[in-house]
């Protein structure tokens, strides 16, 4: 196995609505004199994508429904936030004291529909997830290719909680250019394997998350040397259907 190198891209400026994230990445690479190779990977924290797409919503602008008011009374979160959670969810999975777990519009099971209030400098505002992280990943990969003539896989990550375990971990909510899931058929002793599917994009996002510490502001990690399969499939293939989900 080749050495795999993870490089935190320092020097990404503070992203504002309308900014071109791919340009920021290219400039950061050039400042560090890092040369891209075909099949390098770049993991990007979803937050800078959301900000560039101006996914901010002012809580004071939210019209609150009766359903959101009842939810607010039940879980103790602001009515306006509850309304946005409902607006950005397909369904509520579980709600209790100060906790609401939903299947958001992207199909991801997460707290608060993935709506973020941390590390944003707008008062009275929250940040929604990107509209379509897979399309965002494709757009960034194509923009980087246009400048460098290198095919780069892109993963857009977010932190989510896990059932039965404490803490948050990074997963892929959008990807482009990399086969999201690897299926193993045989073990090292040539025994047949069943249901041994590894979510490669999630594992890569989690590895990059080690370097994306929330209090130091590194939203982009370059990965060199990892041997992956190219694919037109994206992270949406990792979403388990209701039919195959025994916990829903």
C-alpha positions, 0 to 999 in steps of 0.5 A: 500500500502506498503512503497516504498523506493528509494535508490541511489547507491553511490560508483559506480566507473567510468565505462570504456569500457569493465567493468562489470556493474553488478559487480559494482552494486553488490559491491556497494550493499555489501559496503552499506550492502544492502540485495536484495529481490526478486522483488526489482528493479534497475534503471540504467542510460543508459550512464554507459551501453553505456560506458561499451559496448564501444559505443564511436565514434570519430567525426574525424572518421566519413565519411560525406555524402552529406545528412549530409552536407545539414542537417548541413547547415540547423540546424547548428550542426557539419556535423559529428554529423549530419551523426551519427544522420542519421546513428542511425535513422530510420527517421527524424521527424523534423529538424530546427534551432539547433534541430533535432528530429528523430525516432532512431534505437530503435524506440524511438522519441528523439533529436539527435537520443539519441546521447550523448555528456555530462559527457564523458571525451573523446574529439572529441567523442560522445556516442551512445545508447546501441545496445539493452537495453532490452538485456543489462537489461536481462544480468544484471538481470541474472548476479545479480541472479547468485551472489545473487539468487534474481530475480531483475527487471531491467530498463535502463533509458534515458532522453528525451524531451516531446512535448508541455512541457519544460524540460527532463524526464527519461523514460525506453529504456530497461527493463527486468522482469517487466510488462512494462504497466499496464492496468486499467479496473475499477476506484474506483467506479467500472466504466469502464475505456478505454485506461487507460494504465499506462507505469509503467517502464517509471514512475519508471524511472522518479521517480529514475531520481529524485535521478540521478542528472546529476552533482553528478554522481549517475547512479543506483537507487535501488527500494524496496517495489514496487509491480509489475507484472513479465513479459517477455515483455520489454520496446519495447511494449511501442512504438506506431506504425505508424498506431496508431500515429496521429502525425507522 
